[in-house]
């Protein structure tokens, strides 16, 4: 059973695409895409446990850091590069986005939204940095170098001349259609390079 954001990502991947899944964890998404959409897929995963699970699934996944793994791929050698729920943990997210779109025609990114209303209230009333709205953890338990909102991410894309081809906002399994930066717990973006104007989130 795929996570809600992974289901959306799978919908955005065309049949028989060449796909790279960065931070692919246990390979659930990659396995699904290969079986259901006949993609030619591979992955990069840092954790040994994740890599071992992927290998048991018969997936082509190597262990390593995302930054180092992307450097091995030629320009525009893939259709889609995926980064699900990993962007907040990277030390240089803008560089990763550039590399993803160097390697792939499109990039798909999903991440938790710290602009979600419960996160705002937590900070306002308790004076504490809120936990991720999707993956609960204490701030000291796992490396979390960046917390950002949908508006922050779209500002970054605007600065890097990245087009927001498609945006899907989720609250659990429900799609959010209005006031996304306030009501969505998770976001999924389909990206490509462009010089066109971007849509702003309120």
N, C-alpha and C positions, 0 to 999 in steps of 0.2 A: 504494500500500500504506500503510494507516494505521498509525501508532504504536500500541502496545498500549493506552495510556491513552485515545487518541482513539477506538479501537474500543469501549471501555467507555462512553465519553461518548455515542457514536452510539446505543448500545443503550438509553440512558436517555432519549433524545429521542423524544417521540411523533410520529406521522405528522402532517404539515401544521402543525406548531407554528410560532409566531413566535419566532425565535431571534436573539440577538445574540452574536457571538463576539468577545470582547475579547482583543487581542493575537493576532490570528488568523494571524500569520506568513504562510505562502505560500497560505493558503486551502484547504489539503487537506481539513480537516474540514468546512468550510462547503460546499465543492463536493460532497463526498460526501453530506451531509445534504440538499442541494437535489435531487441526482439520485436518491438512494435513498429518501428519506423525504418528498420534496415539501414541505420546510419553506419558509417565507418568511423568508429569512435575510439578515443583513447583518453587517458586521464593522468593527472599529476596529484599526488597526495603526500602530505608530510608525515602523517602518523604511520608507524609500522603496522599497527592493528588494522587500520583502514586498508592499507596496501594488501595485507594478507587476505582480508575478506574479499577484496576485488579479485585477487588471483584465484581464490576458490570459486568465484563466479565465472572464471575464464576470461576476465577482462584484461585488456592491454593497459596497465597502469604502472607508472614508475614512481618511486619514492624520491621526494626532493622538494625544494622550495619553489613556489610559483614563479618568483622573479627569475630564478636560474633556469627553470624549465622552458619558459617562453623564449628565451634567447636562442634556443636550438631550432626554432621554427622559422622558415623563410617567410618573406612578406607575402600576404594574401594566399597562403597555402591551404587555408581551411575556410569552410563556409561560416561556421559559428564557433565562438569561444564562450564558454559558460563559466560564470563565477557566482555560485549560490551561497549566500549567507556567510561570506568570507571577507568581504571588503572592509568591515570595521576592524578586522584583526591585522591588517596590512600596514606597514610603516609608511608606504608611499603609494596610496591608492591612485593618484593621478597618473603616475608612471605606469602602473599596471593597466589602467584603462587604455592608455596610448599603445602599450604593447599588445593588448588584446585585439585592438583594431588595426594594428600593423599586421598581425598574423591572420586575422579573420576578416571576412567581409562584414560580418555582424558580430556584436557581442551581446550577451544576455547576462544581466546582473540582477540578483535579488538580495535584499537586505532588510533588517528590522528598522522600523521608523521610530526614532526617539522623539518625533513631534507628536506622536499619538497622545490623545488627551489624558490618559491615565499617567503617562510619563511626565507630562507637564504638571499635573496636580501633585505628583510625588515630590517633584523638585520644589514646587511652590509652597506646599504645606509642611513638608518634612525636611526640606533643605538638604536632601540627599540625591546624589546622582541615581536616576532610576535604572532598574534592571532592563535588559532587552525585553520588549513586549512579546517576543516569541520564544526566546531561549533564556530562561531564568537562570541567573548566576549572580553571585556577589561580585563586586568590582575587583576584589583582591583574589578571586578564585581562578580566573583565567585571564590571559593577556587580552586587554581590550583597549587598543590604542586610540581609536577614533569612535566618537558617538556623533551621529549627525541625523538630520531630518530629510524628508523628501525635497524640501526647498533648498537645503544645503547641497544635496546631490545634483539637483538641476542647475544650480549656480556653477558647480564644477564643470558640468557638461557644456554649459554655455561658454565658459572660459576656454575650454579645450576644443571648441567648435565640433561638438559631438551632437548629432541629431537624435532626438528622442522619437524613434520610429513608432514605438508602441509602449504604452504604460498600462500596467494592471496593478490595482491596489486591493489588498485583501485584509479582512478582519476575520481570522480563522479561515473557514471555507467560503465565506461570503465575499463578493466583490463590492468594493466601495466606489460609488459613482460621484459623490459630492463631498466637498471639503476634505479632500483626501489626506492632506498633511495633518489634519486633526483626528480623522476617524480611522485611518488605515494603520494596521499593525505591521504589515509587510508590503514591500513594493517589488515589482518585477519590471525591468526595463529592457526593451530591445533597442540597441544602439547602432549607429554607424556614423562615419565622418560626414560633415556637411558644413556649409557656411550660412545656412538659413537660420532665421530667428527661431527661438525656442518658446514653448508654452511655459508659463509660470504656474506654480502651485500656490494656493492661498493657505 
